[in-house]
């Protein structure tokens, strides 16, 4: 298939979303705006739900967890739920609380590693800060999302002259000592956390004394961009896994007013660090949301369990494309390519939740949508990663399939993907929801 205008538009929309979303919380804020503009109503966990056929809604839990749904025309104990799960977080660096310090004439920030980033890719980049600012005024707390449009940070590599073996032995980074980024040069005044607070306060136009807490992440300031002679690739940070969030939300928004089956999209936080948070894949988030839909529809607990037994979950997370310079690291008979459609991920040790039945079901969805698909199996002598699929499938007792779009440089500060694939995945998800 040739690159179509629809494919390039879908990729362009995704790239804009990636640029708007330096953190998971920013991604959720962006998605909320899109949902509201498309007729979705916000619900809360603190109030009773009154849902009827065709209702479109969303529920936020924490800063970076979101559950989005459409109530189908038929009772869920007849049809089951059609569910998609993805995650909003990405590997990177989180700023340590109150850890601004001076060393050798530089002002630096203490950082913790979040998940499993490719550390070397974060060096010698124009970095900045984004996150949640907790404000206290007149005894009341409120949060404010902030990101700096200015390049504030850098993690410079040591010069070759100080590390002559780096090109032969590889770059080796001590996580505690080599990764704190430079924020400024020291001056005559001691640089404390207060000065960073004052900078942030000036950016959001509040008095510094109102800042009660910071939850900051480091991000790359370079924008997403098309790549290659034919513009059939694109590069960006956080493709893993915001690309799957974007596809799932695009698919559910496009559904007709009154679908037969009830559809749920759950965007979890904390997948990169084990999913064990209140809005992670191991939490009650998706289960609670699904059960409250059932209760609102007049179903009892047994009927809800019947609905789960008829349900299926797509666990959507990035997949590995074969790297042309390292083909020996991949299973020789399952080398997936960019722009060849969704990848179905399979693992005998159940790192992925895919079964023969769920794989066939998703293959049929792809065929109905007219998009190609691939299958991925890791080399037997290497350990593969995992996803929310096995966790959510275990919690809910539902059949699941693990899928994703193939990318290069997974967990790098800047990943590479195919321009065709966002459209392919969105179309497959649309078919899966019908």
C-alpha angles and dihedrals in degrees: 000000000000123000105272130201089248091056093050092046092051091049091047092052090049091050091052089051091051091051090051093050115065088154137024091255091056089049091054091047090052092048091048091058091049093049094049091050088053097053102267117143124214119240128191132215091229095066135057117263122233107187129168135182113302096016113148116205147153136205127201123207116187121335099303108027122095134172117194126187149172119203111229128224093245127063112265093233086065099044107019121219125296102217136183123189128192136151135245101205127089134192116269143097132315120200114244115241113266093349109139113134143162125237131168092346096312133106111225140181124227111232137188123213113245115205119326110316122173092252098200091058090064095060123098093012130128101251134181143178134261136163148096123327114200111211129195121198128162089351094304126114127216133164129230127194113225136178128174118232088201125089100246106163144042136181101206120200118232113259120267089245089066095045108033094169096056096102093050101035099033131241110300115194125194103219095216101039108028103043108058104113125228113249101175146329118274117256137182093288120069108252108230135168087266091069091053089048090052091052092050092045090054090051094053095034100240132120112269090234089067093064106102099170146353131217105185136177132192118239139177114254095208112108126234113268143185113251139200139038092289099034089242094131133056134195132208145133120267097023081138100093116345090075089067091046089053093049093049094048092045089052097049093045090054095055119113120261096262115029117182096231127052109249127205131185115191119192108194131197129221099031091136091059101042106287094254099134132101090266099032128108091265092054131093092252101110093033092052092047094049094046093049089054088053092048091048088054092054098256123144126222094271092050089050090054089049088054091052091051088059095044133099132201128209109207103202119197136139119284132208120262115203112263112225093216095049106035091142090069092065134073101267094223097047107049107149123207136211116257093020097108137255118344119225108212120214131183131172091211090057096244080138122043097222118130129184090258096048091045091054091048092054092044087056090050089054092048091051090050092047095237129130123243138198137201128229130203122171123234111275092232094053134067116240128210125250139225142209087273100090091038097051093039090054094047095049101031091231132137113257141187125203115220139158146156117270116250138172125233094023111199092017119130085247120033129190126227141166122263094221095055103071089058092044092052094045091052092048091050091050089055091047092055095054 
